Amino acid sequence: MGTTKTEIFTEEQNKLALMLKAMAHPARIAILQHIISANACICGDLVEELGLAQATISQHLKELKNAGLIQGTIEGVSICYCIEPTAWAMLNKELSNFFRAYNNPKTCC
């Protein structure tokens, strides 16, 4: 499979694809849902909550952070994560626009 020619797409398309790719794993969806439901920064209780190994959760958190969906701060020996509000607002706007663009034509195959 060839490499993706990201330069032929808009910045918004590339950013949206990166975020959606990062979200495309059930563990990452669960992590995001847990952070959102807590409505606060999460500091290390994800292992007990999700039942995954610490190394696995760390890798998923890294992917979400690299995509800009979460942000983290170091507090002592632990790292606390929360939703990155600007990225989340952008994701919400882009996906809303994307889904609103389809008007369900009755003449489609």
C-alpha positions, 0 to 999 in steps of 0.5 A, a space after each residue: 500500500 502506498 503512502 498517503 499524499 497528505 499535501 493534496 488535502 486541506 489542513 482541516 481534512 488532514 487534521 480530522 483524519 488524524 483525530 479520527 484515526 486516533 479515536 478508531 480503537 475501542 480502548 481509546 473511545 473508552 478512555 475518552 468517554 471516561 475522561 468526559 464523564 469525569 468532567 475533570 482531569 484523570 490521574 492514573 485510575 484508568 487501569 482499574 477502570 478499563 482493565 487494561 495493562 498500564 503499558 497498553 493504556 499509556 500507549 493509547 493515551 500517547 496516541 490520543 495526545 499526539 492527535 491533540 485530543 487530550 492534554 496532560 500535565 505532570 503532577 509529581 510522579 503521575 500524569 493527569 489527562 483531560 480533553 483538549 477543548 480547542 481540538 474537541 471544539 474543532 472536531 465537533 464542528 468539522 464532524 457536524 458540518 460533515 454529517 449535515 452536508 448529506 441530505 439523503 437524496 431519494 434518487 440514489 442507488 
